[in-house]
Amino acid sequence: MSRPALACARFTGSRYEDVASATGPDERRRHLALACVRGLTSDIAARGRIASWSCSRDNRSSRLLAWTAGFRLVREYVHHTTGPVTVSSASKMNAAA
């Protein structure tokens, strides 16, 4: 049985729980993920913790879901990796500015 949408804590710290969400491709734009995220954030608050949301600057749909669910931007982060790196054209333009 497939699940149309889900939300879970992908990282749990001493005070924060970072929320992750996924929606099946055929179920998008039905606000299912929003309902899941709101339910999870209520559970997190009931446990006395703070819900957090992390995503890249370029992930518009994730940022929109977070904003709609009540999260507010605290800071944008820089992501470091090892190995080969691909740079999007938007990132190249920002680097040139």
Secondary structure, DSSP 8 states (H G I E B T S, - for coil): ---SEEEEEEEE-SSEEEEEEEE-GGGTTSSHHHHHHHHHHHHHHHTT-EEEE---TT-HHHHHHHHHTT-----------SS-----HHHHHHHH-
